[in-house]
Amino acid sequence: MNKEELITKLKTIVAPYIQDEKAFKNLSEDTDFVKDLKINSANLVDIILDIEDEFNIRLENEDMEKMLDVKSAMSIVTSKLAD
């Protein structure tokens, strides 16, 4: 899966939870889930569960703590898919 495909899947996953439409339209690797998209911590947990389901991976607590922006999410998903 290439970078663009991964970003597209992540956009689909976070779409129901975003609070800032403008930031979502400009989503990039540097987008922060909380600061830019205004996603609260409860919804961040939902996103992590959705990512596990979408990619059929298991995320550990330390992975979840690092998954605060798109770039981190991409890195963790890519790493898990390679295992």
Buried (B, 14 or more C-beta within 10 A) or exposed (E): EEEEEBBEBBBEBBEEBBEBEEBBEEBEBEBBBBEBBBBEEEBBEBBBEBBBEEBEBEBEEEBBEBBBBBBBBBBBBEEBEEE
